[in-house]
Every structure is written in C-alpha cells, then in structure tokens.
C-alpha cells in the first residue's frame, strides 16, 4: 500500500444529487464520494474503498475498489433506448438517474415499460457492473402495477408459506359449532356491520339498544386469536407483516383470505366467534360500566356507509328493506353518536374534516378520475363506537396492572408549534398557544372554521401533531384527549389488536400469560405501520401521476400549500393533486426563502410567493418513477 493510502470497508449512502457518503465500518468516520465513484453502487451496499489521506479529512479522496455485499440484487425501472444504448430509469430512491442494461434475458421490451433487472454479482469484486433484464412487467398503467411496484420497492411479503396454508386448510365452520357451548349466545341480537362498499374483512359488528338510563352498546370484534395460535407459522407471518396494506384496488392482507375474508370476517347471516365489549353509556356519553366476554353472533345486515346515511336521513320516507330490529339499531347508534360527539367536544378530543383522495378506474382498468372521498355521518358513528371499545380495553388492562400495547400520541413539540404559528400568520391568523393541549387545538380548529382557506389550514394543523405509535408504556393520547388508549377493534388487519385480544382473554379465563415479549413489539409494529402508510401513499401517488400525465400542457388553478427553500408546492382546486414549482421556474429574479414568513420573494421585490396564495399553473412534466409532478406558473 502506498504511503498516505489505506483500504477500508463500510456502507454507502446515496444522496439526492447522486453523490454519496461512505461510512467506515470500524471508525464510523464519514467520507464524501463523488458521482463518478457512485456509478456502480447503490444505497446500502457494503463496499471496499481506498482512502487517500490529505491534510484535511474533508478533502480525502475515496476510490471504490469493489462491492463486498449488495443490499439488493435486483433493480426495478422504466426501460429506455437512446441510439444503441439500452438503459432503465430506476424506480425508488438510492439508485441514481439512469443505469445501462447489458443483457435482455426476458426479450426486448418496449420503451416505457416497467422491467425488472438483476445485478450479476460475480463482477462486483472488480467494481464492474453487469445488469441483466429478467422480467417485463408492462406499461405503468397496466392493471395492478401500482401495487406490484410498491410490493417490490418496500420488500413486502405477498404470499403465504406452505406451512401457513396448511394451518388454514384445517379450519372449517364445524370448529365454530363446537365452541358455541363455551360462549355467550348473541345470535338473536340484531348486530350489523358498517363498512365501505369494497370491504370484505369485517372486523367489527355493533348493536345498540335504548335503556332507561341511557344506551346499551355492544361492540363485537372478530375472535382472530381463536384461529391464530401464538407462536405458530400463521402467527409469525401475521407478526412479520404487522398490518394489512390497502392499495387503490387491492389489499395485501395480514392474514390469509381464508381467515380475513371468510372464517374471521363477520359476514351477514353467518355464525361467527367474537370478543365483545359490552358497555352501558349514560345520556352524557359517559361509560358507566363495561365488561368483556367471548360470544357467538350472527350479523343481521352488512350495511355500507352510504346506505347507513340514507336510512338516518330525515327526508328519507322510504326506509331500506331491513328488518325492524336492524332499523332500530341504526337509529339508536345515530342517537348515541350525537351524545358521544358532544362528550368528545367537552373533553377536548380533536375532530378533523379533511378527506382522502380516491381513485376511480374504468372498465378497462385505467385511471379515469381522481376525487376527494365522500365523508359520511356513518364514518363518525362507527368511529365513536370503536373509540369507546378501545378505551375500555385500555382501562381493563390498566386497572389490572396487566401489560398491553398502548396507542400513544404525544404532545406536539415546541418546534412544530412554532412552525404552525408562523404558518397561521401567513394566512392572517393570529393565534398563540398558552400551552399545547387538546383544548387549545380544539379552540384553534373552531377559530379557523370560517376562514376561506380553512381546509388547507386544517391540514397544516394536522401536520403539526406528532405521529401516534405503539408502546408498552402508557403516556396518553393527545389527539383523542384520553389518559390511556389502545387498539382492540381490528385484529384481522392489525397485529397490535390481536395482542390486546390475547391479553384480555387471558384475564377473562384466569390464565397466566407471558406477554412481555408481545408488548415489546411496539417499536417494530409502529415501523410496520409507517411502512404500510408509505406503500399505500406511493401507490396512490402512482395513480395520480398516471392521471396527470394525460394533463401535461393543461392549466389549472391552485393554492400554495407548501413553501420550501427549493420551491413551492401547489395543490390544485379541481383535483386532490400536489405538484412542485421549482425555484428556478419562478422567474428571472433571484429568489430567497423566508422560513419565518413562509414565503419565497424576489431580490428585486417584484414577486413574492406565500403560503395560501392562489395562482394558475401549467402541468409541465410528470415523473411516474419518482412520483413527481412539475408545474410552471402561468
């Protein structure tokens, strides 16, 4: 080795500008890597480098000698050709802008098709790069490709093992018959499920009856624990996934469909095993007493949110074709909802009116329209019933000093509060927090309700809140204004709920349970939830980009919804779509970013772009691979 040089092993991190950072394995010292050296390596690769020492470490030269271990051996991208060069534009971060393709084992794809390539690692030691195209997936608008891409990108499990399938094949409705004698029989009560039109995994059923002193509310939750034995292959698969993942037109389930859509799902007119939270609620919305028990029910109706709202509509003279007991249940739930909503308001629980985007596909499977999902009163009705059951589940385990996975939502940080106050001021809203409390946030939401930009301000208020997470340590739920809260009501699609069921059932049956290991999964399950949200969001963004790619050159009105040092984000009025106007496209002036005032202004003072400003933008470019939409100002 020449003087002033030495070799070291470490991990590569690729930056947005396609330069990199090398972190030495032993010393943890970080070195800059130029673009030329980054050509054959990707984010997370373990590499061997030669470091040429200089007097100042910042100037040390890094030469990558070879790749010791690839983080990924496959790359997904969009196929392209230019002259005689074949290449892919990678999908996702950490791969650079363009990678040459050396071999076409799967044939010659068309330009613009999504393809899967494999890195031939036998060349890695010499820092040579060889990419082989092994699969052609189709064009970006092919049926279901928006979810298939996210499954690959986030390394999601999409098939269940033979061991899991074998366990499921042993289950049958006959198992339920043997259980009846051990459970409360509620099959004669008019339970209903209320879900979206496309739902198949019905976790919960509800039954509400009027009593002299208030209401009897029973929330029956699918007894998933009966079918998923702790520690077996099925349980471990569910734990690894952590949650079901919902894409625009498909679901990646936590449990096999034999359970999630069949034996566990509380389908109408089918006997199903459940764990019930049975509550007595007074006329002020207080839960005076509750109890948990195992039962068997038979849902009398599967009602959609839309149908529920039609039933409770005062002008609806023609009621749905439902039995009298079901209609009474619906009306009682609506009455109790109004009482619960008043109770939430009194304690300071936050309620947001913002709605999610929804994708409509045509018969050929192409994106036809992007709209804002309709919000029904019945969404709130079901939510309040589930909140009540979750609250009781947290209280039940807490007062018995039993372990649990609490759903924790912490007080917003000072930094987030400061940013929110600045953003509010940019809208002409002067609001100072005495302290960050649910009541203060509730007062703010009420204060801005009549503001012309109330919907955007509400989104900014939501962004100022911390992200909720799972923990064995309870520290309350800020947004709901609860001292203790947990997740109990969705064990088909959330593993933390299954953990909660097991703990409650062990208490009911007087069994000693070792749950420390289960409740220690809080960090892992929180990370799985975040990953699920990212995958769902990226699939939705993929569909938005497909739709907007047909709008390139068109002009739309919008509002500035975000201001950053590199440009402004604009949300369109017509569609729930965001795009970026890069700072280089704002005009001929030299622009400065003012974080305090949430604006970008020209040096000559001719132009100023502030949060909340209305403007016209033209769609100039759509990058489906990076889920990016670019606008120019008209």
Order of alpha helices (4+ residues) and beta strands (2+ residues): beta-beta-beta-beta-beta-beta-beta-beta-beta-beta-beta-alpha-alpha-alpha-beta-beta-beta-beta-alpha-beta-beta-beta-beta-beta-alpha-alpha-beta-beta-alpha-beta-alpha-alpha-alpha-beta-alpha-alpha-alpha-beta-beta-beta-beta-beta-beta-beta-beta
